[in-house]
Amino acid sequence: MKVTLYLPYYDYNDGAFDVNNEYYNENEYINAISNEYNKNKDIIYNSMMDFKNGSQGGLIGSDGKTYKFGSKTSQNEDKVSYSSCEGIIYDEDGNEDNIDKIIEHFAKTESFVELVEFDMDTPEEEFETELSLWKKEHENINQYKSIQGEEWAWVNEPKRNVKMSFKNKANETIYAVLENCKIMDIVDRNMYILFVEKISLIDKI
C-alpha cells in the first residue's frame, strides 16, 4: 500500500536570531551592553547578597516577574515538526499491506511488524537526516548486543513515532501514527523492518 511517512524533527527557528548587519552601528553595541549593565548591576548585587545571607526572596526583573536562584524560568519549547517521504508498506510476510489490515491492527491495539520501503527519491531533507540518525542510534545499541545481551539491546532500542497518511477505499486521506516503532532489521538503504507497538488514528499530521 502506498503511503506517505513522516518523521519528527526539532524545528529550530534560526530566523529569530537573524538581524541586519547594521543592527548596531559603530559604538552602539558597546553602549547597549554598558547601559544594560548599569541598569541592572544593583539588582544583581542585592540578589547575590540575599542569596548569600540565606534569604528566600528574589529579584524583580524588568519584565515584572520575581526570579530566584535555582528556580526554573519559563522557556519556549522546541517546536516539533514532521518531514515526509513516500513509501510502500508490507506485512510481516512480505505481502503488500492494505486498508483492511491497517484497520485490523487498529482494532486489536496489539503490536505488529511492518516492512517499510522508502522511496528515496522523494524524502525531504529533514526526513533523510532523521532516518540516518535513527539508523545510527540503532547500530550503536546493537554494537553491545554480544556483551549486554539481546534483551538489553531490545529494551534500549531507540523508538520513533512515525506518522503516516494514506487513502481509504473512498479515496479520503486517513492519518495515523505508528507508535513507539523500533528498528528490527535494515534490509537495505530503502527497506526497514519495524516493530510497531500500536497504531492510532489521528486527525492530521
Secondary structure, 3 states (H helix, E strand, C coil): CEEEEEEEEEECCHHHHCCCCCCCCCCHHHHHHHHHHHHHHHHHHHHHHHHHCCCCCCEECCCCCEECCCCCCCCCCCEEEEEEEEEEEECCCCCECCHHHHHHHHHHCCCEEEEEEECCCCCCHHHHHHHHHHHHHHHHHHCCHHHHCHHHHHHCCCEEEEEEEEECCCCCEEEEEEEEEEEEEECCCCEEEEEECEEEEECCC
